């Protein structure tokens, strides 16, 4: 009877684990597995307590069969504990992998940020150079305009002067 009950409990828990497995990470699945093993161990421990209190012998004493039954249940508890330790080791490995992955992502992100900052600095320097070049071009353009205006005035004054000279000669 107890074996059938444990089988049904394990089947229900396994079905629940499979339903959650699609939506959760391997770490969460492993935690569910360990929780199921702990529940199974707790059930076995309850059975062990009951078997210790069972006294089917004459004058309310325990028989060899009672003691064997208790020992079998205790052996099952020890096997469950071994499974729990094995699954905990796997869980710790998952946790270590997650930590290593988070550290690798942090390093990768830090490198990308540094590369972006370097690119931004380089673009700012280029922008400053372009601004200074544009400022120099504006100064040259302003000087060229003054020279053109000056030459235009010289030509106009020279033309006016020559025109008066020619008119006075006629």
Secondary structure as the mmCIF struct_conf table of DSSP 4:
data_model
#
loop_
_struct_conf.conf_type_id
_struct_conf.id
_struct_conf.beg_label_comp_id
_struct_conf.beg_label_asym_id
_struct_conf.beg_label_seq_id
_struct_conf.end_label_comp_id
_struct_conf.end_label_asym_id
_struct_conf.end_label_seq_id
HELX_RH_AL_P HELX_RH_AL_P1 UNK A 2 UNK A 21
TURN_TY1_P TURN_TY1_P1 UNK A 22 UNK A 23
BEND BEND1 UNK A 24 UNK A 24
HELX_RH_AL_P HELX_RH_AL_P2 UNK A 26 UNK A 53
BEND BEND2 UNK A 57 UNK A 57
HELX_RH_3T_P HELX_RH_3T_P1 UNK A 58 UNK A 60
HELX_LH_PP_P HELX_LH_PP_P1 UNK A 61 UNK A 63
HELX_RH_AL_P HELX_RH_AL_P3 UNK A 64 UNK A 169
#
